[in-house]
């Protein structure tokens, strides 16, 4: 049975949000070149009844936009009077990168390699520290929303530690087509929050600089299903298909430079030796066929036809046993 005990106040910055209320907060984190304050936008929906506290974060890389729309849609569907627990939403974690449509901050630092940050470090470090102190400290669960980078596109997928029972339970509730086991990377939000005891899911879907309808719809439904699985709401939601658990992945890479034509689609199952791409010169002569090095599913692929030797073309979630596989790449 749900616990109907009254929830507690949530204070972020100088603002206190009482149970059954919503609040908007702007947290200053830097003075920019004009001398004005740059702030971190935060929304709190503090449920009337007690329950888990969950943060939603997006645009930790400023050019990754799908998560912003997911947060907006989720927040529109939550009612503080009926919610059990609280949702703390930060739709744009990297406002400076967002304003210049860049993955990085203006000083070229990757915010997701800067956690837990410090009070007196670089702008990235101060922003990371603020997020840990004001957002993660109030939360037991986090859902961090991302897209692919570097002219790539991802099929909707969860990156998480599937060896942890609590994390796997949430990943199954989210219901992305694929759930990929990934260890934490140094300096990432997931690493810093996990070390504080939080359970974290990283959602990857779509590509940078774009709104992708499938990625947004899958992510919105997944977040709501995850909240429902924790007893936070009673929404009627589309049933998720079973997620496919993946322990190892591998990129198929270009054997030569030129113009690449990708011949597979996201989600497609390929056999080892099947054609994945063709690379040719400016005249299209004598194309080189690139073949799948493993049997599995295409979970990401390049969107840039210009390639050099060794560039990543298609990412295969491998079917082979974990003892022979290499670690998943591009961990968040």
Buried (B, 14 or more C-beta within 10 A) or exposed (E): EEEEEEBEEBBBBEBBBBBBBBBEBEBEBBEEEEEEEBBBBBBBBBBBBBBBBBBBBBBBBBBBBBBBBBBBBBBEEBEBEBBBBBBBBBBBBBBBBBEEEBBBBBEEBBBBBBBBBEEEBBBBBBBBBBBBBBBBBBBBBBBBBBBBBEBBBBBBBBBBBBEBEEBBBBBBBBBBBBBBBBEBBEBBBBBBBBEEEBBBBBBBBBBBEBEBEEBBBBBBBBBBBBBBBBBBBEBEBEEBEEBBBBBBBBBBBBBBBBBBEBBBEBEBEBEBEEEBBBBBEEEEEEBBEBBBBBBBBBBBBBBEEEBEEEBBBBBBBBBBEEEEBEEBEBBB
